Amino acid sequence: MSNVKELELATTAFGQGISVTPIQQVTAVSAIVNGGTLYTPYIVTTFSEPETNSIIKVNKKKKIKDNIISKDTSSLVRYALESVVAKGTGRNSYIENYRVGGKTGTAQKVSNGAYMVGNYIVSFMGFMPADDPEIVLYVAIDNPKGVTQYGGTVAAPIAKSIFKDIINIKEFKMDKNGLSKEYNWLDVKYKMVPNVLGMTIEDAKKELKGFNIEYSGEGSSIIYQSPSADILVPEYSKIKVLLG
């Protein structure tokens, strides 16, 4: 700490002038969002004997320390980072009907003791579900070419794609309690599907304004709809209804 002066204190506050490895970054963020418990990180879960494929070693979760921050502070940080994804620089990682938290990074690289011009490591550190994290994901790209070098424009969309695969693999359930996305004019906008079951065709048309409706069946009221109610879908999506 004797080498940390006023300038270092100022630049460290926004992440410049310090270096950490990806595994250090993931370890720290995991502790911050999990309620404040720091664990020893590991890369592989098991080691197997190559000929018999029998497991010869298992890595298990090892706790280092509890309460590195309070549970209340951890909850507040999760909310702040979910806000980054819904309304801030991480908007390109937002996934409708699921809760994602995260933070973008745009790190200016150093060469021969000086910051380089136009050469960055852009990144996104994310986690989900934002209210009770099971997955922490770190994406970093070293000096991407042909794009604007920001974490939000380069790394966040990649993280979104990976998170979508994780949702399918882990079978995460939809959660309607997340923060709503703050859209820009170029974004594809999403709308909540209303419940039109039991309605007449005329009433359903009013409720489904802004969607394309596809009818099938015969009858005076709607007995089935797809997608179901209270799901976010792109504007002008097709809503199928069955009359009976």
KEKE-3310 file (N, C-alpha, C; in steps of 0.2 Angstrom, whole numbers, plus 5000, padded with zeros to 4 digits):
npx = (5004:5011:5015:5004:4997:4988:4985:4984:4974:4963:4963:4962:4949:4941:4946:4958:4975:4977:4979:4972:4970:4959:4953:4955:4947:4934:4933:4932:4921:4911:4910:4906:4893:4886:4882:4893:4903:4918:4926:4939:4945:4943:4948:4944:4932:4934:4947:4952:4957:4966:4965:4955:4945:4941:4937:4949:4952:4943:4938:4932:4921:4928:4928:4935:4933:4919:4907:4914:4909:4893:4877:4867:4873:4878:4866:4862:4872:4870:4857:4861:4869:4861:4853:4863:4863:4849:4847:4859:4876:4877:4866:4866:4867:4855:4842:4826:4813:4821:4833:4847:4863:4877:4893:4901:4917:4931:4946:4961:4976:4993:5009:5027:5026:5017:5000:4992:4986:4970:4969:4962:4957:4942:4927:4915:4907:4896:4881:4869:4854:4849:4845:4848:4861:4868:4877:4892:4899:4913:4918:4930:4939:4953:4959:4949:4945:4939:4927:4918:4927:4921:4916:4902:4897:4904:4908:4897:4886:4890:4891:4878:4873:4880:4874:4861:4862:4866:4854:4846:4853:4854:4840:4834:4820:4808:4807:4797:4800:4811:4820:4814:4819:4827:4824:4833:4831:4835:4834:4826:4810:4801:4786:4773:4764:4746:4733:4721:4712:4696:4690:4680:4683:4683:4686:4698:4706:4707:4715:4726:4733:4746:4751:4753:4739:4734:4721:4712:4701:4684:4671:4664:4673:4689:4699:4712:4729:4744:4760:4759:4751:4759:4772:4787:4788:4794:4789:4775:4775:4769:4754:4745:4729:4715:4699:4684)
npy = (4994:5006:5011:5015:5030:5046:5047:5034:5029:5036:5031:5018:5016:5017:5006:5007:5005:4993:4976:4960:4942:4932:4921:4926:4937:4931:4924:4934:4941:4931:4929:4941:4941:4930:4932:4934:4924:4918:4907:4894:4894:4882:4873:4861:4848:4834:4821:4808:4791:4787:4775:4766:4775:4778:4788:4797:4808:4821:4837:4847:4859:4872:4882:4898:4910:4917:4930:4941:4952:4960:4951:4959:4970:4962:4959:4971:4975:4965:4969:4982:4978:4970:4981:4987:4978:4979:4993:5000:5000:4986:4982:4974:4961:4958:4947:4943:4938:4932:4934:4943:4948:4960:4967:4978:4979:4989:4989:4998:4994:4991:4996:4995:5003:5013:5018:5011:5017:5015:5001:4989:4978:4971:4967:4957:4953:4943:4936:4924:4916:4933:4936:4925:4919:4906:4904:4911:4921:4925:4935:4939:4949:4951:4966:4968:4968:4979:4984:4995:4997:4993:4985:4983:4983:4973:4962:4959:4955:4942:4936:4935:4926:4914:4913:4910:4897:4891:4893:4884:4872:4871:4871:4883:4891:4903:4920:4932:4943:4951:4966:4978:4981:4995:5003:5007:5017:5009:4996:4980:4979:4973:4965:4962:4947:4947:4940:4931:4921:4915:4926:4935:4936:4949:4956:4951:4955:4969:4968:4962:4971:4976:4964:4950:4940:4924:4913:4898:4884:4884:4893:4904:4909:4911:4897:4893:4899:4904:4911:4908:4918:4933:4933:4939:4944:4948:4963:4963:4950:4933:4928:4913:4908:4898:4894:4890)
npz = (5000:5002:4990:4984:4979:4978:4965:4960:4968:4963:4949:4951:4955:4944:4938:4931:4929:4936:4936:4934:4933:4922:4930:4943:4942:4940:4951:4961:4957:4958:4972:4976:4971:4976:4989:4997:5000:4998:4987:4983:4967:4953:4938:4932:4935:4937:4937:4926:4924:4910:4902:4908:4911:4924:4938:4946:4954:4962:4961:4973:4980:4989:5003:5007:5014:5023:5022:5015:5010:5015:5015:5012:5005:4994:4988:4984:4975:4965:4961:4956:4945:4937:4933:4925:4914:4910:4907:4905:4899:4897:4889:4877:4881:4887:4890:4886:4897:4906:4919:4919:4925:4925:4919:4908:4901:4896:4892:4891:4883:4888:4883:4884:4896:4893:4889:4875:4859:4853:4855:4863:4877:4877:4886:4895:4910:4917:4925:4930:4936:4939:4952:4960:4958:4948:4937:4932:4920:4910:4897:4885:4873:4864:4857:4846:4828:4816:4822:4834:4848:4862:4877:4878:4865:4858:4867:4875:4867:4863:4875:4878:4868:4873:4885:4882:4877:4889:4896:4889:4891:4906:4908:4913:4921:4915:4921:4927:4935:4933:4928:4917:4900:4894:4880:4865:4849:4839:4843:4843:4848:4862:4868:4880:4880:4880:4890:4882:4883:4882:4877:4865:4847:4842:4854:4857:4847:4850:4862:4857:4849:4839:4837:4825:4821:4820:4816:4820:4820:4825:4832:4846:4855:4862:4865:4866:4866:4858:4858:4876:4889:4896:4892:4885:4869:4852:4845:4834:4832:4828:4835:4839:4839:4845:4841:4849)
capx = (5000:5015:5016:4998:4996:4982:4983:4983:4968:4958:4962:4959:4942:4937:4949:4964:4981:4978:4979:4970:4969:4952:4951:4954:4941:4928:4933:4930:4914:4907:4910:4902:4886:4883:4880:4899:4907:4924:4928:4944:4942:4946:4946:4941:4929:4936:4952:4950:4962:4965:4963:4949:4941:4939:4939:4955:4952:4937:4938:4926:4920:4932:4927:4940:4930:4913:4906:4919:4904:4887:4872:4863:4878:4878:4860:4862:4876:4866:4852:4864:4872:4855:4852:4867:4860:4843:4847:4865:4881:4876:4860:4866:4867:4848:4838:4819:4810:4826:4836:4854:4866:4883:4896:4905:4924:4935:4953:4966:4982:4999:5016:5033:5025:5012:4994:4992:4980:4966:4970:4959:4953:4935:4925:4909:4907:4889:4879:4862:4849:4852:4843:4850:4866:4871:4882:4896:4902:4917:4920:4935:4941:4959:4959:4944:4946:4933:4921:4920:4930:4918:4913:4895:4896:4908:4908:4890:4882:4893:4889:4870:4873:4882:4869:4855:4864:4866:4847:4843:4856:4852:4833:4831:4813:4807:4806:4794:4801:4817:4820:4812:4824:4826:4826:4835:4827:4837:4833:4820:4806:4797:4779:4771:4758:4741:4729:4715:4708:4689:4688:4678:4688:4683:4689:4705:4709:4709:4720:4732:4735:4753:4754:4749:4735:4733:4715:4710:4695:4677:4667:4663:4678:4696:4700:4719:4733:4752:4763:4754:4751:4764:4779:4789:4790:4795:4783:4772:4775:4763:4750:4740:4723:4711:4692:4680)
capy = (5000:5012:5013:5018:5037:5048:5046:5027:5028:5038:5027:5011:5017:5015:5000:5008:5005:4987:4970:4953:4937:4930:4917:4930:4941:4927:4922:4939:4942:4925:4930:4947:4941:4924:4933:4936:4919:4917:4900:4892:4892:4876:4873:4855:4845:4827:4818:4801:4787:4787:4768:4764:4781:4778:4794:4796:4814:4825:4844:4849:4866:4874:4889:4902:4915:4920:4937:4946:4958:4957:4948:4965:4973:4958:4959:4978:4974:4961:4974:4987:4974:4969:4987:4988:4975:4981:5000:5003:4998:4979:4980:4969:4955:4957:4941:4944:4933:4929:4939:4943:4954:4960:4973:4978:4982:4992:4990:5001:4990:4994:4993:4999:5008:5018:5016:5011:5020:5011:4994:4987:4971:4972:4961:4957:4949:4942:4931:4923:4921:4939:4937:4920:4916:4899:4904:4917:4920:4930:4935:4945:4949:4956:4970:4966:4972:4981:4986:5000:4993:4993:4979:4983:4982:4967:4956:4958:4950:4935:4933:4934:4920:4909:4913:4907:4890:4889:4892:4877:4866:4870:4872:4888:4893:4910:4924:4939:4948:4955:4973:4979:4984:5002:5002:5012:5017:5004:4989:4976:4980:4967:4967:4956:4944:4947:4934:4932:4915:4916:4932:4935:4938:4956:4958:4948:4960:4975:4966:4959:4976:4976:4957:4947:4935:4918:4910:4892:4882:4887:4895:4911:4912:4908:4892:4891:4904:4902:4910:4909:4925:4936:4931:4944:4942:4954:4967:4961:4942:4929:4924:4909:4907:4892:4896:4884)
capz = (5000:5002:4983:4981:4980:4977:4958:4960:4971:4958:4943:4953:4956:4938:4935:4927:4933:4940:4932:4937:4928:4921:4935:4948:4941:4941:4958:4965:4956:4961:4979:4977:4969:4979:4996:5001:5002:4994:4986:4979:4960:4950:4931:4930:4941:4939:4933:4925:4921:4902:4899:4911:4912:4930:4941:4951:4958:4961:4964:4977:4982:4995:5006:5009:5019:5023:5023:5013:5010:5019:5011:5010:5000:4989:4985:4981:4969:4960:4958:4951:4939:4933:4930:4919:4908:4907:4906:4904:4894:4895:4886:4872:4884:4890:4887:4888:4901:4910:4923:4918:4928:4922:4918:4903:4902:4890:4895:4887:4884:4890:4880:4886:4901:4891:4886:4868:4856:4849:4856:4870:4878:4878:4890:4899:4916:4918:4929:4930:4937:4943:4959:4964:4953:4947:4932:4931:4913:4908:4890:4884:4866:4864:4851:4840:4822:4812:4826:4839:4853:4868:4879:4877:4858:4856:4871:4878:4862:4863:4882:4877:4864:4877:4891:4879:4877:4895:4898:4887:4895:4913:4909:4918:4920:4914:4927:4925:4940:4931:4926:4910:4896:4892:4873:4860:4843:4834:4846:4842:4854:4864:4871:4884:4877:4885:4891:4878:4883:4884:4874:4858:4842:4842:4860:4857:4842:4854:4866:4853:4844:4838:4835:4820:4824:4816:4819:4818:4823:4824:4838:4847:4860:4861:4870:4867:4863:4858:4865:4882:4892:4901:4890:4881:4862:4848:4842:4828:4832:4827:4840:4836:4844:4843:4843:4851)
cpx = (5004:5016:5009:4997:4989:4980:4981:4976:4962:4957:4960:4952:4938:4941:4955:4970:4982:4977:4977:4969:4961:4949:4950:4948:4934:4927:4930:4923:4909:4905:4905:4894:4882:4882:4887:4903:4912:4926:4935:4942:4946:4944:4942:4938:4932:4942:4951:4957:4961:4962:4956:4943:4938:4941:4944:4955:4946:4939:4932:4926:4924:4931:4933:4938:4923:4913:4911:4915:4898:4882:4868:4867:4878:4872:4859:4866:4873:4861:4855:4867:4867:4853:4856:4865:4854:4843:4853:4869:4880:4870:4860:4867:4860:4845:4831:4816:4815:4830:4844:4857:4873:4886:4901:4912:4927:4942:4958:4973:4988:5005:5021:5031:5020:5006:4994:4986:4977:4967:4968:4957:4946:4931:4918:4909:4899:4888:4872:4860:4851:4850:4845:4855:4868:4876:4885:4899:4907:4919:4925:4938:4947:4959:4955:4945:4939:4927:4923:4922:4927:4916:4906:4893:4899:4906:4901:4886:4884:4891:4882:4869:4874:4877:4863:4856:4863:4859:4844:4846:4854:4844:4831:4824:4813:4805:4803:4796:4807:4815:4818:4818:4822:4829:4828:4831:4829:4836:4826:4816:4802:4791:4777:4764:4752:4737:4722:4710:4701:4686:4685:4684:4689:4687:4697:4709:4712:4715:4727:4735:4743:4756:4750:4746:4733:4727:4715:4705:4689:4674:4667:4668:4684:4697:4708:4723:4741:4755:4758:4755:4757:4771:4780:4791:4791:4789:4781:4773:4769:4760:4745:4735:4718:4704:4688:4673)
cpy = (5006:5015:5016:5025:5039:5047:5038:5025:5030:5034:5020:5011:5015:5009:5001:5008:4998:4981:4964:4948:4935:4926:4921:4935:4937:4925:4928:4941:4937:4927:4936:4946:4935:4925:4934:4930:4918:4910:4899:4890:4886:4876:4867:4852:4838:4826:4811:4798:4786:4780:4766:4769:4781:4785:4793:4802:4818:4832:4846:4857:4867:4881:4892:4906:4917:4927:4942:4953:4955:4955:4954:4969:4969:4958:4966:4978:4970:4965:4979:4984:4972:4975:4989:4985:4977:4989:5003:5000:4990:4977:4975:4962:4953:4951:4942:4937:4930:4935:4938:4949:4954:4967:4973:4981:4984:4994:4992:4997:4994:4991:4998:5004:5013:5015:5016:5014:5015:5004:4992:4980:4973:4966:4962:4952:4949:4936:4930:4916:4927:4939:4931:4916:4909:4899:4911:4916:4926:4930:4941:4944:4954:4959:4968:4971:4974:4983:4992:4996:4995:4986:4978:4981:4975:4961:4954:4954:4943:4932:4931:4927:4914:4908:4909:4899:4887:4888:4886:4871:4865:4870:4877:4890:4901:4914:4931:4944:4952:4962:4973:4983:4991:5002:5008:5012:5011:4997:4986:4976:4974:4969:4960:4954:4944:4941:4935:4926:4917:4922:4930:4937:4945:4959:4957:4953:4966:4973:4964:4964:4976:4969:4955:4941:4930:4914:4903:4889:4886:4888:4902:4914:4908:4903:4890:4897:4902:4908:4911:4917:4927:4933:4937:4942:4949:4957:4964:4953:4939:4926:4920:4908:4902:4894:4889:4886)
cpz = (5000:4995:4980:4984:4978:4969:4957:4963:4967:4952:4945:4954:4950:4934:4931:4931:4937:4935:4936:4931:4927:4927:4941:4948:4942:4948:4963:4964:4959:4968:4980:4976:4973:4987:5000:5003:4996:4993:4982:4972:4958:4943:4929:4936:4943:4934:4932:4922:4914:4899:4902:4912:4919:4934:4946:4956:4957:4965:4967:4979:4989:4997:5008:5015:5018:5024:5021:5011:5013:5013:5008:5004:4994:4985:4981:4975:4964:4957:4953:4945:4934:4930:4924:4913:4905:4905:4904:4898:4892:4892:4881:4875:4887:4886:4890:4891:4905:4913:4922:4922:4925:4922:4912:4905:4896:4893:4890:4888:4885:4886:4882:4891:4899:4888:4879:4865:4852:4849:4863:4871:4880:4881:4893:4904:4918:4923:4928:4934:4941:4950:4963:4959:4953:4942:4932:4924:4912:4901:4888:4877:4866:4857:4845:4834:4819:4816:4831:4845:4860:4870:4878:4870:4855:4860:4874:4873:4862:4870:4881:4874:4869:4883:4888:4878:4884:4898:4896:4890:4902:4914:4914:4916:4919:4921:4925:4929:4938:4929:4919:4906:4894:4884:4869:4854:4839:4837:4843:4848:4856:4868:4875:4881:4882:4885:4887:4878:4886:4881:4867:4853:4842:4848:4860:4852:4846:4858:4863:4848:4844:4837:4829:4823:4819:4819:4816:4822:4822:4831:4840:4852:4859:4867:4871:4863:4863:4855:4870:4884:4896:4899:4885:4874:4858:4846:4835:4827:4831:4833:4837:4841:4841:4846:4844:4854)
residu = (MET:SER:ASN:VAL:LYS:GLU:LEU:GLU:LEU:ALA:THR:THR:ALA:PHE:GLY:GLN:GLY:ILE:SER:VAL:THR:PRO:ILE:GLN:GLN:VAL:THR:ALA:VAL:SER:ALA:ILE:VAL:ASN:GLY:GLY:THR:LEU:TYR:THR:PRO:TYR:ILE:VAL:THR:THR:PHE:SER:GLU:PRO:GLU:THR:ASN:SER:ILE:ILE:LYS:VAL:ASN:LYS:LYS:LYS:LYS:ILE:LYS:ASP:ASN:ILE:ILE:SER:LYS:ASP:THR:SER:SER:LEU:VAL:ARG:TYR:ALA:LEU:GLU:SER:VAL:VAL:ALA:LYS:GLY:THR:GLY:ARG:ASN:SER:TYR:ILE:GLU:ASN:TYR:ARG:VAL:GLY:GLY:LYS:THR:GLY:THR:ALA:GLN:LYS:VAL:SER:ASN:GLY:ALA:TYR:MET:VAL:GLY:ASN:TYR:ILE:VAL:SER:PHE:MET:GLY:PHE:MET:PRO:ALA:ASP:ASP:PRO:GLU:ILE:VAL:LEU:TYR:VAL:ALA:ILE:ASP:ASN:PRO:LYS:GLY:VAL:THR:GLN:TYR:GLY:GLY:THR:VAL:ALA:ALA:PRO:ILE:ALA:LYS:SER:ILE:PHE:LYS:ASP:ILE:ILE:ASN:ILE:LYS:GLU:PHE:LYS:MET:ASP:LYS:ASN:GLY:LEU:SER:LYS:GLU:TYR:ASN:TRP:LEU:ASP:VAL:LYS:TYR:LYS:MET:VAL:PRO:ASN:VAL:LEU:GLY:MET:THR:ILE:GLU:ASP:ALA:LYS:LYS:GLU:LEU:LYS:GLY:PHE:ASN:ILE:GLU:TYR:SER:GLY:GLU:GLY:SER:SER:ILE:ILE:TYR:GLN:SER:PRO:SER:ALA:ASP:ILE:LEU:VAL:PRO:GLU:TYR:SER:LYS:ILE:LYS:VAL:LEU:LEU:GLY)
# end
